[in-house]
Each structure stands twice: as C-alpha cells, then as structure tokens.
C-alpha cells in the first residue's frame, strides 16, 4: 500500500513505463527512498553497536551505510543511462545502469571483507556485549524497515524491469537475514559468555560477501551478453508467423543495450515464387509494427523457399524423421534440393545448442547425418551448414 502511494505521489503517469522519463522517475524514487531509509538505519545501528559494544551490530550498521551509497550510485546510473544516443554510442547509454549495479555489488563485497577481518579480531580479543532492551527493540524495527524496503524495490524493479533495483531488493532481503542474526546474537549474549558476537559477525560478513557475489553475477550477465528471455523469443516468433506468407523464422539474434534498448535481427522464410515487391511490403510492415509492439529495433532478412514442389516436400518429411535420431539438432532451415535427375544436392542448415563444439563434433555430426540420408537416397549429396542458437 505504501509503495503504491509513493509511486502515485512522486511519479507522473506511472503506468506509462515505456516512456523513458517515467522509467527514470521510478529509478530516482527507488534511489532516494533507499538513501533515506539506509541513512536512518545506519545511525540507529551505529548507536546500538556503540552502546552494547557489539561488532556484529556495528558491521551491520556500516553495511547499511554502504547500501545508502549504493542508492546514490543507482541514481547516478539512471541519470547517465538516460543520456541520448550519440555518434559513438548509436544505441544510447543504457548499459550504464548495469555498470552502476556492478559497482554496487563490488562495494557490498568490500564491506564483507572488512567486517570479516573485524569479526576475527573480536574473536581473538573478545569484549563483553551488554544486552539492553531498547537497542534490541531498535534492531527489530530496523528489520521491519528492511523488509518493506526490499518489497518496495522489488515492486518498482519489476514495474520497470530494472536489474539494478531488483538487485537492491535482493540486497535488502539479505540485510533482513543479517540483522535477524545480529538480533539473535544480542539476545544470546545474556546467557552465553564466549565471544558469540565475533562468530555471529563472521556469519554476517560471509552473508554480505555471498550477497555481493550474487549481485556481481546478476549484473555482469547482461554486460557479457546473456541469452534473451525464451518467453520473449517465443512471443516474437509467434507474432512474426501471423504475417502473410511467412513460413518460418530462424537465426534470431538479440542484443541488449540496456533496459528498453534491444536490437533483434532474424531471417524469415517466404515463398520463392512470390513478388519481391509484395514480400518487401510485408517485411516492412512486420519490422515497423513489431518494433513498436516489443520496443525493439528489428531487422529482418528474407530467405526464399520452394513451397510448391512435391519432391522437396516429401524429402523434407523424410529429413524430419531422420533428425529424430539426432537430439543435439534443435531445428533446421533453408532446406533446398538443387540439381537434375538422380544426382542432386540436399542443402540445409541445422541448429545446435550454443555449447556444441562445432570444431570437434561438427564433422562427425555431418557425416552421420549424410549417411542416414544416403540410406534413403544413395545418389543425393548433402551440403550441411551448422548454426548455433543465440536465443
């Protein structure tokens, strides 16, 4: 309820998330709320840590301070990512948002390393932790605040599909666990004499390190070039196949230049006896309409195929059955029969998974496939191209 209230009050036209200014407003709101909440939590926990002399509480306090700085970086990331395209960056600066998330993740790791060292020092040179009710209640309140902050970042992160804000949500959820562990250490200090505070501090620090590692993995994937969302690819394929005379789609390659900045290239199969002008009109409409619908920059290449030849269709049906024995082949395309009489060439491309080693396994796969087809048509030669899937 509070999340929706904040969005309604501070974001104009909140449902128009395809608008870059609206999306930026969401990002700024998430960053500002993160700064305010984390600064308050830092001051509260630092006070508690000094009062009860707990390294675990103090570590958790500075973790909140790093979270506040992370929110500053998130705001800066949204600001820089919204810069318009220029000659050097024709697809804009959207990936800066991922870079800001990566910086946040490294900062989380740094905090984890520092407090691992401090916790070890507390174990070797222990100090008594003084349990007091008011500080304990303040820690419980801080846990509730982090639960809300996590849900808030998750809400707006999903709303605008922001990996930076979703990472902040995950980080806040991790803080809930660490703060709960700290609260437990304070409670147990009433009855336990050995330096449990240091050991709990180690656990908190290790969890911070793990959260940092998870955030790095989460934010570096789009920078390296991760595979597109399979559901989006299926939706795009289905939309394309609705257009007149398009018989198949393949070679889909999608590049991500930041949230809302995707480029896709693909091939469509069209009848070879159809007017080139007519095909061009259909593909023009397809590119324009689907680019707008999916908020992408779409480039389509056409591959003419023969769809009215009995020999080709029967041979294609035979190839379908042969490929059932090759589970590593995901699909095939650009199927053609070239030549005259009995001596003909079967020409087609096969698609294999991205992890398939074409250099080591490709030649053997082609040989086996050629042998299987020659058992049906001894006089046919095969010309096979192996493609990897990128979607």
C-alpha positions, 0 to 999 in steps of 0.5 A: 500500500505504501509503495503504491502511494509513493509511486502515485505521489512522486511519479507522473503517469506511472503506468506509462513505463515505456516512456523513458522519463517515467522509467527514470522517475521510478529509478530516482524514487527507488534511489532516494527512498533507499538513501533515506531509509539506509541513512536512518538505519545506519545511525540507529545501528551505529548507536546500538553497536556503540552502546552494547559494544557489539561488532556484529551490530556495528558491521551491520550498521556500516553495511547499511551505510554502504547500501545508502551509497549504493542508492546514490550510485543507482541514481547516478546510473539512471541519470547517465543511462538516460543520456541520448544516443550519440555518434559513438554510442548509436544505441544510447547509454543504457548499459550504464545502469548495469555498470552502476549495479556492478559497482554496487555489488563490488562495494557490498563485497568490500564491506564483507571483507572488512567486517570479516577481518573485524569479526576475527579480531573480536574473536581473538580479543573478545569484549563483553556485549551488554544486552539492553532492551531498547537497542534490541527493540531498535534492531527489530524495527530496523528489520521491519524497515528492511523488509518493506524496503526490499518489497518496495524495490522489488515492486518498482524493479519489476514495474520497470524491469530494472536489474539494478533495483531488483538487485537492491531488493535482493540486497535488502532481503539479505540485510533482513537475514543479517540483522535477524542474526545480529538480533539473535546474537544480542539476545544470546549474549545474556546467557552465553559468555564466549565471544558469540558476537565475533562468530555471529559477525563472521556469519554476517560478513560471509552473508554480505560477501555471498550477497555481493557475489550474487549481485556481481553475477546478476549484473555482469550477465547482461554486460557479457551478453546473456541469452534473451528471455525464451518467453520473449523469443517465443512471443516474437516468433509467434507474432512474426508467423501471423504475417502473410506468407511467412513460413518460418523464422530462424537465426534470431539474434538479440542484443541488449543495450540496456533496459528498453534498448534491444536490437533483434535481427532474424531471417524469415522464410517466404515463398520463392515464387512470390513478388519481391515487391509484395514480400518487401511490403510485408517485411516492412510492415512486420519490422515497423509494427513489431518494433513498436509492439516489443520496443525493439529495433528489428531487422529482418532478412528474407530467405526464399523457399520452394513451397510448391514442389512435391519432391522437396516436400516429401524429402523434407518429411523424410529429413524430419524423421531422420533428425529424430535420431539426432537430439543435439539438432534443435531445428533446421532451415533453408532446406533446398534440393538443387540439381537434375535427375538422380544426382542432386544436392540436399542443402540445409542448415541445422541448429545446435545448442550454443555449447556444441563444439562445432570444431570437434563434433561438427564433422562427425555430426555431418557425416552421420547425418549424410549417411542416414540420408544416403540410406534413403537416397544413395545418389543425393549429396548433402551440403550441411551448414551448422548454426548455433542458437543465440536465443 
